Amino acid sequence: MSEKQRFELRIEGMTCSGCAKTVKTLLEKRGFEVKSINYKDGKTIIYGNPNNISTAQGLIDKAGYRVADIKVLD
């Protein structure tokens, strides 16, 4: 079983707090822990299994937003 890692995502297309809530809910339903999400600059910090990060990206893309960047944080 993999340890959870912290990731910083930069999500494009969020224009309001409702967008941020939608993304947060999608990620949490799939087992990601959302530490922060800012619709203004798209910066989102999540904890999750590194093997499932592509799942997070797919969920976000399917919801109509775009993951522009993913960074693994220490």
C-alpha positions in Angstrom: 0.0 0.0 0.0 1.4 3.4 -1.0 1.8 6.3 1.4 -0.2 9.4 0.7 1.8 12.2 -0.8 1.0 15.9 -1.0 0.5 17.4 -4.5 0.0 20.9 -5.8 -2.3 21.2 -8.7 -2.9 24.3 -10.8 -6.5 24.0 -12.2 -7.7 26.3 -14.9 -11.3 27.2 -15.6 -12.6 27.7 -12.0 -14.4 31.1 -11.9 -16.2 31.0 -8.5 -16.4 29.3 -5.1 -19.0 27.0 -6.6 -16.4 25.7 -9.1 -14.0 25.1 -6.2 -16.6 23.3 -4.2 -17.4 21.0 -7.2 -13.8 20.1 -7.6 -13.3 19.5 -3.9 -16.4 17.2 -3.7 -15.2 15.2 -6.7 -11.8 14.7 -5.3 -13.0 13.8 -1.8 -15.5 11.2 -3.1 -12.5 9.4 -4.7 -10.4 9.5 -1.4 -8.3 12.5 -1.9 -7.9 14.9 1.0 -8.2 18.5 -0.2 -6.2 20.8 2.0 -6.8 24.0 0.1 -8.3 25.2 -3.2 -8.3 28.7 -4.6 -10.5 29.3 -7.6 -8.8 32.7 -8.3 -5.3 31.3 -9.1 -6.3 27.6 -9.4 -3.8 26.5 -6.8 -5.0 23.4 -5.1 -3.2 21.3 -2.5 -4.3 17.7 -2.0 -3.1 14.5 -0.3 -3.5 11.2 -2.0 -2.0 8.0 -3.3 0.5 8.8 -6.0 -0.8 5.9 -8.0 -4.2 7.7 -8.3 -3.1 11.2 -9.3 -4.1 10.5 -12.9 -7.6 9.7 -11.6 -7.7 13.1 -9.9 -6.7 14.8 -13.2 -9.3 12.8 -15.1 -12.1 13.8 -12.7 -11.2 17.4 -12.9 -10.9 17.3 -16.7 -14.3 15.5 -17.0 -15.9 18.2 -14.9 -14.9 20.8 -17.5 -11.8 22.2 -15.8 -8.1 21.7 -16.8 -5.2 20.6 -14.7 -2.4 22.8 -16.1 0.3 21.6 -13.7 1.0 19.0 -11.1 3.8 19.2 -8.5 4.8 16.7 -5.9 5.4 18.5 -2.6 7.7 17.4 0.2 
